[in-house]
Structures are given as structure tokens and as C-alpha cells.
């Protein structure tokens, strides 16, 4: 009467488990760019709305300046006529391209319309800002 598993049976189970883990990890690795792009799009939309509402609540202009891998939210000091950083951040695994730096005013409007492209190997999101201050994102 035999108790336990033979060495060949245990090895077969270990090899099968290894193949399953390898397949699952490669599938998850291929999804990483997709979720980095979605996260960056969500973060930039959130920061644009943050700048808009800070301008409304504090009664002074706020601007969002974009860099290739990040952004800076700046508050305008009207007495010195300079911009001070209010918040900054970076986004990993994506490239950011913007046609201008939108400035939000206390009435909720924006200085001019802006288009921000966020892209990586998975695709591209386009964030548009209407003159009314509305922020909208779409996958291209």
C-alpha cells in the first residue's frame, strides 16, 4: 500500500503550475500599458477639474502647465504678477503633448480651448477643454 505522491507526479504538477503562472504573468504584462494610459488620463482630468474649482473657490486664476511626463498646477499671485506652484505630479509610462497651458478663472471659464494628448504603446487619449471650462476625455 502506497502513501503520498511519486516524484514524477510531483514534478508534473510543478511543471504544469509553472506553465500556468508564466502564461498569466505574460498576459498581465501586456495589459500594463493600457492601465497606465487610463490612469494618466484620469489623473489629468482630475487635476484640470481641481484647478478649475480652486480658481472658483479661491477667486484667483489657476493654470495647468504640461511637461512631457507630468504637469504643474500654478496659482497666480496678482500683487506680484507671478505664478506659484500649487500642485505637481508625474505620470509614468505615457507621453503628454498639449497645445497650450489652460488658465482657469474665478467665473469657471478657461483662457482658451486646449487639447491634451496622452499616449503610449497601447493607444492615445485626447482631453479637450471647452471655453466654458468643461473637461472631456476620449480614447482615439
N, C-alpha and C positions, 0 to 999 in steps of 0.2 A: 504494500500500500504506500503510495507516494504522497508527500505533503509539500506544498509550495509550487514554484514555477521552475521550469528548466532554464538554463542560461540562454538558450536560443529563443525561447518565448519572451523572456525579459528584454533581450536585445531587439527583437522585432517590435515590441511595444514602444521602446525608447526611440527607435528609428522612425516609426510612424508618428510619434508625438513631435519629434524634431521637424519632420516634413510639414506638419500642420502649423507649427509655430513659425517656421520660415515663410510659409505662404501667407499667413495672417500678417506678419510684420511687413512684408513687401507690399501688401495691399494697403496697409495703413500709411506706409511711407509715401505712396503715390497720392494719398489724399491730403498730405500736409500742405502743399501749395494752395489747394482750394480753400482750406480753412484759414490760412494766413491771409489770403486775399479778402475773405469775408470779414475777418476780424479787423483788418485795416480799414475797410470800407465803413464798418460800423463805428469804429473809433473816430474816424474823421467826421462822419455825420454828427456824432455826439459832440465833438469839440466845436464844430461850426454852430450848432444849436446852443451850446454853452456860451460861446462868445456873443451870440445874438441876445440871449436872455440876460447875460451880465450887463450888456450895454443898456438894455431896457431898465433893469432894476437899479443900476448904479448911476444912470443918467450921463454917461460919457462914452465916447466911441471905443470900440474894441476891434482889433484887426487880427486876422489869421494869416501868418506868413508861412509858406510851404518851402521845404527843402527836399532834396531827392529821397531821403529816408526818414523824414519827420516833419514836424510843424512847431510853430511858436504862436501862442495867443498873447497879444500885446494890448495893454491898456494905454490910452492916450492921456497924457498929463497936459491939460490946456494951459496951465500957468507957465510951464517951461517949454511947451510945444515939442515934447519928446514922447517916444513910445517906450513903455516899461514892460518887460516880460511878466505875464500873469500866470502862464502855464506853458509847459513844453512837453513834447513827447516824441517818441520814435516808433516806427512800425517796422517789424522785422520781415524780411523776405519779399518785399514789394518795392516798386519804384513809384514815386509820386511826381506828377507833372501838372502844374497849374498855370493858367493863362494870366492870372493876377492874384493879388492878395486882397480878399474882400474885407471891407471895413463896415462893421455894423454900427448903426446909430441908435440913440435912445428911443426913437419912434418905432424901431423894429425893422427899418429898411436897411438896405445894403448899398454901398457906394456905387458899385456897378456889378453887372452879372458876371459870374465866374463859372468856369468849368475845370474840374479837377479829375485827372485820370490816374487811377491806381491800377498797376498791372504787375503781373509776374508770369511764370511759365504756364499757369493754369488758365489765365484769361485777363480781362480788363473790366473794371467798374468805372462808370462815369458818374460823378457827383456834380449836379448843377445847382446853382444858387440863383433864384429869380430876384428881380429888383425889389420885390416885396419882402425878401428875406427868407423865403421858403427854401428848404434844402431837400433835394430829391436825389436818390441813387438808383442806378440801373446797371444791370450786367450787359455788357456789349457782346 
